[in-house]
Amino acid sequence: MERLIVKAFVKLGLGSPPEWAVLLIIGLIAGIILLVVILTYEGIATYIERKVAGDIQVRYGPNRVGPYGILQFVADGLKLFFKEDIIHSQADRLLFRVAPYIVFTGSFVGLAAIPFSAEWYAGRLNVGVLFILATTSLVVAGLAMAGWAQANKWGLLGGMRSVAQIVSYEVAVGIALLVPVVHIGSLDLQSAVLYQKKGWGILGWNIFHDPFTLIAFFIYFTAAIAECNRTPFDLPEGESELVAGYFTEYTGFRFAFFFMAEYGDMFVVSALATCLFLGGWHIPFIEGLIKLPILHNILGSIVFIAKVMVLILIMMWVRWTYPRLRIDQLMALNWKRLIPIGLLMLLLASLWDLIFDGKGFFELIGIIK
């Protein structure tokens, strides 16, 4: 990419560009590509979710706009784009405007550290896990701002709930992620995927490393659903109690930003789980047969996105299957169950590595090397 940019500058008669300009252009290109990918995914994901909901509730779901209703998400997007944007007189206009963009940015920026294949990623960071945890925390600030700015008691209660819930469950998420990090010895997501390339199959994945990592995966996934404000943990926007919670007064495209942020969060937390627990872009069973780098990158990306979509489908299935928890049950699950069990799994996984010199279960019994 750097060589192509330098050649383009030279052909245009601009001379050799400075390094900062090259890096800036690469960053802009990567950002635009990721934005197109995430917006396309979010549109398709809303269609899939409505179809999943229809199936579970024994109805059709979208079936009028386009073949099998496939263009319904396009129609919904256009409708929201052209709807009137209303800011009522008592709202804090600056915070009201800025909050949706902060929420969306917090869910989008984390994609920069996600490796889709061996060579396809926006940036490789040696603290990729921390980077994602830090950037997704922006969502909390945006939701709190949205709840406060609209001068609505339902919005304020929703904002307070979202802050309490997400900050609490971030503790469980962080502890659960430390379990595979202990085995890997690095916070770099690319290193995490390479660590799991043991053999051609799936037994080298971290969820099969030991029983404690498998339990940590379920703790992480449960806490991640809560971080995304998805049912049964959608107390901040509980319609039966808070009308719509932190986006009660939002209309039009600003309203859509909250939904895009939710689906973006689902992708990021699922991608993080895929990298740390499910082998990332590792292609099961045919890894050693692929020699062409471009083919390896394409197939690796397909495998990676397929794993992510399976996790997202499970989130959708959970949403339309389980009832909403009470707020006391929500907090008790985190502080009395997930966090203590997560700490125990972290301790036991660390002891496993000390006793068995970092080898996984299937390495110990000689199935993989």
N, C-alpha and C positions, 0 to 999 in steps of 0.2 A: 504494500500500500504506500509506504514512504517513497519508494522508487517511482511509482506511477505519478505521485503528486509532484515530485521534483521534476520529472520529465515534462509534465504538463506545464509547469511554470517556465521551463526552459523554452518549450515550443512556442509559448505565448510571448516570448521575448522579455520576460520579467526577471530573468536570472535565477540563480539558485536561492530558494526561500530560506529564511531562518528556521531553526529547529522548532521554536515555539509556534510558528505559523503552521508548520507541518502537523504538529501535535494537535493544534486547534482544529484544523481541517479534518483530521482523522476522527477526533472526538465528535465533531458535528455530523460527520457521515454515519458513525456508529450510533449516535443518538437518534438520527432520523430513521435508520433501519430498525432500531429497537422500538421506536414509537409506532412505526407502521405495523410491525409484528404484533405489538401488544394491543393496538386498537383493533386489528383484524381478529386476534384471538378473543378479545372481549365481546365483540359483536357475535361471533360464532358461539361463544360460551353462553351468552344470554339465550340464544336460540336452543342450544342443547339443554339448558336447565329447564326451559319451559316445556320442552318435549319430555324430559325426565319427570317433571311434575305432572304432566298430563298422563303419562304412563302409570305412575304410582296412584293417581287419583282416578284411573280408568276413564280418561277422556282423551281427546285428540291433541290438544295443544295447538300452536299456530299451524294453520293449514290453508290460508287464503292468499297471502301475498307471495307470489312466486311458487314454483313447484314444491309441494309439501311444506309451504310456509317458510322456505329458506331465506326469503328476502324480508322477513318480518323485522329483523334487527335493523335493516337499512331504513325501513319505514319509521320505526321507533326513533332512530337517531335523527332523521330529518324532522320529525314532529317536535322533538325536544329542542332542536336547534332553532326552529322558527317560533317557538312559544314565547310569550311575553315574559321578560325578566322583571320581576317585581321585588322592590326593596321597600318595606313599609317604613313609615316615618320615625318610629322609635328605635330602629336598628342602628347599630354602629356600622356605618356604610363601608368604611375601609376594611375592618375585620371581616364583615359579611362577604365582601368581594374576594378577599385574599384567601380565606379559609379553604374553599374547595380546591384551589390550585395547590396549596400546601399539602393537603391530603393526597391529591393525585401524584404530586411530585414524590412524596414519601414512599408511595407504593411503586413508582416507576424507576427511581434512581437505582434501587437495589439490583435491577437487571444488569447493570454495568459490570458487576462482578461474577455473573453467572456464566460458566463455560458451557456452551451448547455442543461443542465437540472439541477434539484435540487442538484445533487451531482457530475455531470460530468463537470469539468472545470479545467484548468491548474493551476490557482491561483485566490484566492479571494482577491481583493484589495479594501480598503475603499475609494480609489480615482480612481476607475476603469475608469470612464469617462475621467478624466484628463490624465490617463496613455495612453489611446488609442489616444487622441488628440495629446499628446506629441510624441508618437512613430510614428504616421503617418506623423508627420512633418518632419521626416527623409527623406521622399520621395522628399521634396522640395530641400534639400541639394544634394541628388543624381542626380536629374534632372538638377540642376544648374551645377554640376560638369561634367555631361555628355555633356551638351551643350558647355561648355568652353573647355573641354579636346580634343575634336575632331578637333579643328582648322578649323572649317567649318562655314561659315557665316549663313547658314540655321540652323545648330545645335545651334549656339550661340543665334540667334533670338528665336528659339524654347525654349531654356533654360530660356531666359529672360521672355518670355511670361508665361512659366509654373510657375516661381517664382511669378510673379505679380498676376497671376490668382489664384493659390492655396492659397497664403498668404491672398489675399483679401477675398476669399470665406470662409476661415477658420473662419473669424470674424462672418459671417452669420451663419455658422454651430454652433459655440460656443454659440451664443445668442439663437438660436432656441433650443439647447439642455438644456439651463438653464430653459426653461419653464417647462418641466416635472420634472426636478431636484428640482424646487421650491416646487412642489406638494409632491414629494417623501421625500425631506429633507435629501438626502444622495447622494453621488457620487458612491456608491457601486452598481454595476449592479445586483447582486443577490438580494439586498434589493429592487431595482427598480422593479424586476419581482414579488417578494413577495407582494409588495405594491398593485399590480394590480390583485391579487387573491381575487376578491370580487365576490362571487357567482360562479356558474358553467359556465356561458356564457361568452360573450365577452364585455359586457357593463362596466366592471370594467377596461378595458384597458384605458390607458392615453389619447388616441385620442378621447375618449368619455367623458373625465373628464369635459371639458368645450369647448366652441367654439374656444377659444384662443389657446388651446393646439393642436386642429385639424389644425388650420392655421399654427402653429409653425411646425407641422409635414411636411406640404407641403413646407414650407420654407427650412427646413432641407434637405428634399429629393432633392429639386432643387439644393441647394448649394452642396450637396454631389455628385451629378452627375458632377458638374463642378470640384469638387476636384479630381474626378477620370479621368478627361480629356476626358470625353465621349461626343460624339455628342449630342446636338448642341454646346457643349462647348469645342470642341477639337482643339482650336486655336493653342496650342503649337506644334501640329503635323499636322497642316493643309496641306494636300498633294498638294492642288492647289496653295499654296503660298510658303511653306517651304520644299518641297520635302517630308521629313518625320520628320522635326523638330529636336528635341533633340536626336534622334537615327538614323540620316541620315547615319552616317559612320559605324554603328554597323552591324556586320554580325554574323551568326552562333548562338551559344547558348547564347552569351551575348545579342543578339537581342531578343531572346526568353524571357530573364529575364524581360524586360520591359513589355511584354505582360502578363507574369505571375503576375507581380506587379499590373498591371491594374485590372486584374480579382480578385486578392487578395484584393485590395482596395474596389472593389465592394462588396465583401463578408463582409468585416469588417464594412463598413458604413451601409450596410443592416442589419447586426447583431446588431449593435448599435441602429438602429431605432427599431428593433424588441424588444430589451430589454427595451427601454425607452418609446416606444409608443404603441407597439402591444402585450403586455403581455408576451413576452419572451417565455419560455418553458411551460407556462400555457396551459393546455389541455382543450379546451372549451367543455362544456356540460357533460363531463364524469369525471371531476377532482375528485369528491368525491367518485366515484365508484372504483377507482384503489387503492388497499391496498398494493400490493407487491412493495417494493422500487425499485427493479431491473426493473420491468415492467413499473413503473412510469418514471424511467430514460430513458428507451428505447423509450417509446411513447412520452415523453417530448422532447427528442432530435429530433425525427422525425417531430414533430409539429414545433419545432424551425427552423429546416432546411427548412421545407416547406414554412414557412413565409418568410425566407430569400430569397428563390428561387423565390417566387412571386415578391418580390421587384426587384431582379436581372432581371427577365423577363420583368418587366416594363421598366427598364433601356435599355434593348435590343430593346424593341418596340420603345422607344423614339429615340434611335440612328438611326433606319432605317425608321423613319417617318418624322422627322423634319430636316430642312436645318441648316447648320452651321451659327452661329451669326457672325457679324463683331466684331472686338476687342472693339470698342467704345460701342456697344450695350451690350457686355459681361460685361464690367465694370460698365456701367450705371445700368444694372439690379441689380447688387450686391449693389452698394453704394447708389443708389437712390430709390430702391424698397425693396429688401430683408432685408437689415440691418435696415432701419427705421421702416418697418412693424414688424420685429422681436422684436425690442426694445419696440414697442407699445404693442405687444402681451405679452411680459415679464411683463410689467407694469400692464396690465389688468389681467393677470393670478395671479399675486401677490395680487392684490386687491380682486380678487375672493376668494382666500384662506383666506384673512383677514376677509372678510365679512361673508363667509359661513363656516368658521372654517375648511377649508381644504376638505370639502365634494364636491364630483363631482355632476354633473347634475342629474344623475340617482339615486344617493343616496339622494339628496334633495327631489325628488318626490316619494321616497319610493320603487322604483323597485328593487334596490339592497341594501344590508346592509354593 
